[in-house]
Amino acid sequence: MAGRDVAADGGVGFDVLRLLAQVLLANSGEGVGLVEGELRRAAAALGADVELLVLPEQLVLARSPVAGGGTDGMVVVRTVPGIARLDRVSAAREVVDALERGMPATAARDRLEAVAQAPPPLGWWARVLGVVLFAAGFAPSVVATTSEVVTAVVLGLLMGLMLVAFDGRPAEALLPAVSAAVLTGVAFAIRPGIVDLAGPVLVVLPALFVVLPGDTLSAAAGELLSGRITSGTGRLVWSFLILAQMVVGIVAAAEVSGAGAAALTEQEVPAQLPFIVVLLAWIPFTAGLGLVFRARTSDLGWVLAGVLGTFLTQQAVTRVVGDVTGTLVAGVLLGAYATWVSRSVHRPPRLVVVLGGFFVLTVGSLGLRGATALISGQPITGVQNLVDFALQMPTVALGIGIGFLLAARRWLPHRPPRRRQRSRSTM
């Protein structure tokens, strides 16, 4: 396909890149690599010479310098990445694929405008239901008891209602602290027996998992490992702030309940549910993830295969070798699988497939548990959790990154740069 210069296209091509940047940046909580890669592909398909500066919360897009100096057009896109709209991520990838196959810039612009303005496929009730399924499906992997699952359903319903109530409002930034405090207080009130048995953090963790920044922490580590110092550091600080909010909320609720910080003591609970139940619980988890993150129904089969494969690999290798190696091998498998799936235009993009596995491998819960254990007077448990957290965060990022690189060499087509295209991303 012949190159199509942005300026010669009456600015339509530049509008396409701007709209694409808006859609992708708002859904980039798992790293800026997706934004950068898709914008580069779109710019190459349009024959555009552009400059990029991609950060977690803003993106600068400019036409490359012209003969007289300066730039011929520039736009700054600002947004705070939140809970991703995976349907928009899939739709944006389809537009980029269509541009590479020759779609006119005007048609691409119209499609991206429709994607950006399209309401969620289902109403608010679907997100509430999604959080319930998400929490109930994850609960057996935290504490494999029937009581934990039942409590997760109740707290998941409450968490879903809070998620919907805070969505898009100024107070949304405080949701981690508020939800942690409310769920912990409710857990003390309605399920004191299970709270005393396992500890409140393990009881509320499945319902809180939807706002726990485990995937963001791993993405931050991945950005730092790839040399994206500014975006990786910023995302890391942001993630730690979210974790700190949740710790404050849990401790405050424990104090208000009268139990005090000593009640945050974590206890190991013997498993009551068979392994097959723990394994099958990832099915409602994946369905809930699809509803919360608004993934396309047609993409969920690929996501579920990644979730189950990641979980089984991590469990098998961990039993033979150890936690770190199990996480690393599972991460490599997940990264390679997601890259293989994304090579076809008829299958979901890599981010959609990886997100479910991110939650299986996530490390944010270790940081939360480590901090609360230290506050409750358990220095050994607290330090051990924090050490595990410090090890597993880069391990997840490294494993998935290795999987990406290995699979990209084998399965992704090589796209030689067009002679007129000069798209750069400065980090």
SULNORGI-V342609 format. One record per run of one state. SS is the DSSP state (H for helix, E for strand, C for the rest). FROM is the first residue (numbers start at 1). LEN is the number of residues. If there is no record, write none. Layout:
SS_FROM_LEN, SS_FROM_LEN
This chain:
C_1_6, H_7_3, C_10_2, H_12_14, C_26_7, H_33_14, C_47_3, E_50_5, C_55_3, E_58_6, C_64_1, E_65_1, C_66_5, E_71_1, C_72_2, E_74_5, C_79_7, H_86_15, C_101_4, H_105_13, C_118_6, H_124_19, C_143_3, H_146_21, C_167_3, H_170_21, C_191_1, H_192_7, C_199_1, H_200_9, C_209_5, H_214_12, C_226_3, H_229_28, C_257_4, H_261_4, C_265_10, H_275_18, C_293_4, H_297_24, C_321_2, H_323_20, C_343_7, H_350_12, C_362_2, H_364_12, C_376_3, H_379_33, C_412_12, E_424_2, C_426_2
